[in-house]
Amino acid sequence: MTDAYFKENEWWVSPYDFIPEVRSQYQLPERVSIHDATLRDGEQTPGVVMTIADKIAIAEKLDEVGIERIEAGMPAVSPQDFEAIKKISKLGLKAKIYTFARAINADIDKALECGCHGVIIEIPIGYPKLKYQFKWTWEDVLRKSVDVINYAKSRGMHTVYFPYDTTRARHQDLTNLLTRIMQDAPPDSVGVVDTMGCILPEAMKYMVRAVKKLTNLPVEVHTHNDFGMAVATELAGVEAGAECVHSCSNGLGERTGNAALEELAVALHVLYGYNTEYKLAKLPELGELVSRISKFPTAANKPILGERNFTRESGIGVDLVVKEPLAMFGTHPALTGRKGDVVLGKKSGKASITYHLEQLGINGVDDESVAEMLQKVKEKGIEKGGLLNAAEFREIVDSVLTSKASA
């Protein structure tokens, strides 16, 4: 790990992120991996359907970015899902391939048949789920879990125990379950699952520490974004020692979505100082691919991927957007494969006009003409209720220069 809040031409974030008084509060693991569930949880976004070819394309792009684990789907869902997982497992990717499974041996057999490295074994523990949906007790959950965990491990599968809706479990239910699981069928790791996206970051830290104490196993965190805190909550889990964070590209997922892969990757690398091997400049390519396949457009101001993240309309600091971007942004646009951009509209200033004139190869325009162009740009921006395009700006420039020449 590094402790640098500044890296030339890459980022300049808060130095307070790295001071001992802050860092000493963390129990950061030596390494954190990303487990991406776009092909399973992402496809569970209502209205999203991915073909076999789509899933292969996304898996290959995830691997290009350097994501360590890919959850390729749930084989039991359909023959097409089974076939997609099988084909992805045969691609020879660097990423480890996982499947999602119910707590039944037949699902483990399907995972094995697909040639996967590991399996996520899901079973509910959240009290509302047990009480209203399944009519189970924690003893029922234990009984249904033990054989399938042991079976998966006996077949050489890396086994993640995923007692979902963990964050709404009764404390005693979760304690009893994990205590007995460790006695009867210890898995390779345990997930703390915020299925309804309703836990605070500090509470997630508490849960990660509690689960680690109960199991002495690696802990994985999986969150949803119902309160807009999915990424923050997973990072809080990392601060408490969680070794793996679950994600979906573009923040896809049921309801408000899952923790966004691209945000986690950049945060781990830049804000926490992990020396990841993620190819951050490829994140926009992944985002565009997932957006096209899912038919879910990316918001223009979405963190990391938004097309206007490095765009400046206000005239103040316009020259720095291109010349010294770290004066204007926390990360250099090039870090994530982007470029700074200056646009024209109601909030523009003289520096914006001068910059765009230079882009047109027009120099030496007097200050009075620049001021007139600016006024016309502002008026046009107000009239449109938006930004000017290149043709509209050129028309303004030509009209002012022509008027000036004939005066």
N, C-alpha and C positions, 0 to 999 in steps of 0.2 A: 504494500500500500504506500501511497505518497501522502504528504501532508500539505501539498501545494494548492492554495486557492487561486493561483495564477499560473497559467502556462501560455507563453507567448504565441499569439495567433490561434489560440484554441479556446481558452476561457479565462474569465476574471470574475470569480464569485466572492461571497463574503468571507473575509479572513476569520470571522468568528466561528465559522463552521469547523475550523481546525485548531482552535485554541485548546490547551489542556483542560481548562475548566469545563469545556463542553465535551471533548472526546473522552474524558475520564468517566463520564456517566454511562458510556456505552459498553456493551459486551459484544462488540462486533466479532463475528466469526472470521477466520483467516480468509475464507473464500465464500462467495455467494454465487449460486447458479440460478438461471432463469429457466423455469418450466413453462413452456408456452402451450396454451390450450385453445388457440384460435380454431383449430380444426374440429374441436368438440364443443367447448363452451361457447366459442365464437359463433359457431353455426347454430347454436341454440337461440341466438338472437331471432325474435319473431320475424318471419319473412325471408330469412337468409337460407339459401340452399346452395351447397357446393357440389360440383361434379367431381368425379375421380380425378380428372385432369386439373381441376381447380385446386384440389387438395395437394396434389403432387407439386404444382407450381408454387404454392405457398410454402410447403415443406422445404423445397429447394431454396427458396429465398430466405426463409428463417435460418437455414444452415449457412447460407452465404454471410448473413449478418453475424453468425457465430453463436446462436442460441444453443445452450448445452443440451436441453431436453425438449422434445416435441411430443405432445400428447396427440397422437394421430387420429383419435376417435374412439368410438365405442363399438366393437365388432358386432354386438348383439342387436344394434339398431336396425340394420338392413344389410342385405347382401352387398350393396354398393359400398357401404361403410367398411365392411369386412375386406372387400377387394382393394379399396383405397389404402387401408392400413397395411395390407400385405405388400402392395406395390411400393409404398413408402419405405417399408422395412428393408426392401431389396435394393434401394437406391445407393446404398453404401455411404450414407451421409455420416459426417462426424458426430452429429447430434445423436443422443440416445433416444430411441423410440419407445413411447409408452402408450398403453391403452387404458381406457376407463372401464371399470368392471363393477358389476353388482357383487354382493357377497354370496356368490354361488360358484361352485367349481366349474360349471359349464362355461362361464365367462372367462375363467383362467385358461381353460382348454382352447378357447377361441383366440386368446391373446398369444398363446404358445404357437398355435397354428399360423398366426400372422407373422411370427418371427420377431416379436418385440423383445426389448431388453427388460422392460419393467411394466408394472401394473399399478394403477390407482384403485384401491378397493374402497368403494363408497358404501356407507351405511349411516342412517340418521342417528344423531344423539341430541339434537336440539329438542327441548321439552315440548314446544308447540307441535313439532312434527310427531313426536312419540305419542302425545296425548290425543291429538285430533286426527292425524293422518294415518298412523300405523297401529295405534292402540297397543304399543309395546312398552315394556319396562327396560331399564338398562341391562337387566339379566337376559332379556330376549336378544338385545343387541350383542351382548357378549357371546351367547350361544351360537348366533348366526355368524359371528366373526371368526371364531377360533379355528374351525376346520379349514376355512377358505384361506386364511393367512398361512397356516402351516402347509396347506396344499401348494399354494403359489411359491412359497420359499423352497419346498421340497423339489419343485420343478425348475429351480434355478432362476426364478424371476426376482428382480429387485422389487420389493414390495412396500408400497406406501399405504399406510392405513389412514383412511380419509373419513373420519366420523363427522359428517357434514352438519352444518348449522351448529358447529361447536360453540360459537359465541352466544348462543341462546340455550345452551345446556345448563341444567342445574349443576351446581358445583359438585355436589355429592355424587350425582350420576356419572359425571365425567371422571372424577377421582376413582370411583369404584371400577368403572369400565377399564381405564388405562392401567390401574393396578393389577387387575386380573389378566388383562391382555399380556402384560409383561411376564406374568407367571406362566400363562398357558400357550401363548402364541406371539412372541415378540416379533414385530415387523422390522423392516430396515429403517423406516422413518415414519413420523406421524404428522398429519396435517392439522393445522388450526384453521378452521374454515368459517369465514364470515359470510355465510350464504346470503344473508339479507342486508349486508353492508351497513350494519348498525352498531359496530363497536368503535369506541374512541381509540386513538393511537396509544394512549397510556394504558388503557385496559388491554389492548393487544399485547403490549410488553409484559404485563402481568401474566397473561395466559401463556405466552411463549415460555416464560421462566418457569411457570408452574408445570407445564407439560414436560419441559426438559428435566425438571427435578423428579417428576413421577417416573419418567421412562429412561432417562439418560441416553436418549436417541436424538439424531438430527431432527429438527423441526422444520416443516414447510408451512408457508402461509398463503392462503388463497382468499382473496377478498372481492366483494362487489362494491359498486360505487353509488349506492342509494343515497348517501349523505355527502357525496362528492369527496370522499376521503380514501378511496381504495388504494391509491399509490402511497399516500402518507401513512396509512395504517400498515401496509406491508413493509415500508421502510422502518417504521417503529418496531415491527417484528424483528427486522435485521438488527436494529440497535440492541435488542434483547437477546440476540444470538441465533436467530433463525438462519439456516444455511441455504434455503431455497425459497424463491418467490415465484408465484404463479401469475401468469399474465395472459392477455389476449391482445393481438395486434390491433391498433386503432381504438382500443378500449371496447371492443365488441363484447357482447354477452347479454344475458337475459336482463330485462328491465333497463336499468341505467348502465349496464355493462360491467366488465371486470377491470382490474388494474391494467393500465395500458402498458404494453411491452416497451414501447419507445421511451416513455417517461421513466420507467424503471431502469432501463439500460443506461440512459444519460445520467440519471441521478446517482446510480452506483459508481459510475466512472468518474463523474465530475465532483459531485457534492460530498461523496464519502471517500473518494480517493482510491477506490479499488482499481488495480491495474488489469482491467478487463481486456479481452481480446475482441470485443464487439466492434464490428465495422460500422461505426455510427453514421458515416456518410451514406451508407446504403439504406438507412431507415426510411427515407422518403420513397425509395423504390418499393420497399415492402409495403408501406402505407398505401401507395397508389394502387398496387396490385390487389390488396385486400379490399380497398374501397371499390374498385371496379368489379370485383367478383361478388362482393356482398351487396352492391348497389346502395351502400351507405356513404354519402359524400362526407368528406372531412371538413369540419368547420374551419373557416379561414383563419381563425385565431386559436386553433387547437394547439396546446403545447407540443413542441418539437416538430409536428407535421404541418401546421397551418401555413398556407401559402403567404400570409401577410405577417408572419411572426417577425420578420426582419425588414418590414416596410415602414417608412416614415413619411407622414403627410405634413406634420408641423415643420415650419421652417427652421426652428432652432436645432442646431447640431446636424444639419443636413450633410455638410461636407464630411462629418465624421462617420456617417453610415457606411461610406465606402473606404475612406482613408484610414480611420481608426475605429473599427466597429466595436471593439471592446469598451470604448467609452460610452457606447449607446446600448449595448446588449451584454448579458451575462456570459453568453457563449458566442464565439465567432461563427457567422453563418456557415462557413466552410466545414466546420466540425461535423455538422449533420447534412452536408451536401447541399448547402443553400448559398444564396447571394443576397447581399443587402440591396434594398430598392427604395428609391425616392419617388413618391407619387404626387400628383397635383390635385388640389381641391380647395375647399373653403378655408382650410387651416394652413395653407402654404404661406411661405415667406419669400423675401427677395432671393435668399440663398437657394431656394428650390427652383426659382425661375432661372437663375444663373447656371445652376447645375444642369438643367434640361437643355438650356441653350448650348452649353458645352457639348452635350451628347449629340446635338444636331450639327456640331461643328461651327457654331456661330459664336464668335468672340467679339469683344469690344463694343458691346451694346451699352449705350449711356444709361445712367441711373434713372433718368426720367422715363425712358422707354421701358426699362425693367419694371418700374413702379406701375406703369400703365398696363403692362402684361399681367402683373400680379392682380391688379384690380379686376381685370376681365376674367382671369382664372377663378378668382373668388366668386364672382357673379355667376359664372358658368357652373361652378360646383354647387352653389346654392340652388340654381335653377334645376339642375339634374338631381339634386339630392344625393350626390355621390362624387366619384372621382372622374377626372377628365382622361380621355384616351389620347394616344399620340396624335391622331388626326385633328382632334379638337384643339390641342395645344399648338400645333403647327399652323392652324388657321388663324389663331390669335396672334402668333408671332408675325406671320405674313401681313396681317392687317395693320398691326402697329408699325412695322418697319416700312410698309408701303406708305402709310399715312405720314410717317416721319420724313420719308424721302421726298414726298410731293409738297411738303409744307414750305 
